[in-house]
Amino acid sequence: MLRTITVGTCVSVQGTFEAQLDNGRIIVRVDDRLYVGRPVSK
């Protein structure tokens, strides 16, 4: 499932959902890299 997250204040990353962390952030995968950020609401 594709998810979009914000990293910092103005950078968005869209990738494959990997996991949800206890602090509300999620991890997404883009190729071989993992990014952690806050999910963007629909």
Phi and psi in degrees as a GROMACS rama.xvg file:
@    title "Ramachandran Plot"
@    xaxis  label "Phi"
@    yaxis  label "Psi"
@TYPE xy
-78.6286  136.565  LEU-2
-134.104  151.872  ARG-3
-114.357  134.386  THR-4
-127.369  160.137  ILE-5
-107.055  134.819  THR-6
-117.415  112.975  VAL-7
80.63  -146.77  GLY-8
-100.48  -23.8119  THR-9
-139.001  9.30473  CYS-10
-106.31  125.629  VAL-11
-112.365  143.96  SER-12
-130.252  134.486  VAL-13
-118.166  127.118  GLN-14
-159.816  -172.7  GLY-15
-79.4209  129.624  THR-16
-62.0582  132.249  PHE-17
-112.766  -50.5869  GLU-18
-162.619  160.519  ALA-19
-112.978  134.347  GLN-20
-93.0295  162.41  LEU-21
-64.0103  -26.5671  ASP-22
-86.1974  7.54778  ASN-23
95.4804  -10.3212  GLY-24
-82.2565  160.19  ARG-25
-126.32  161.768  ILE-26
-111.538  130.644  ILE-27
-123.168  151.757  VAL-28
-110.482  131.287  ARG-29
-125.071  110.1  VAL-30
55.9623  -114.187  ASP-31
-107.812  13.9547  ASP-32
-112.215  146.517  ARG-33
-110.661  137.399  LEU-34
-124.224  142.125  TYR-35
-118.117  133.239  VAL-36
-170.602  -177.34  GLY-37
-86.7414  135.169  ARG-38
-66.7367  145.064  PRO-39
-87.7684  129.525  VAL-40
-76.3466  154.294  SER-41
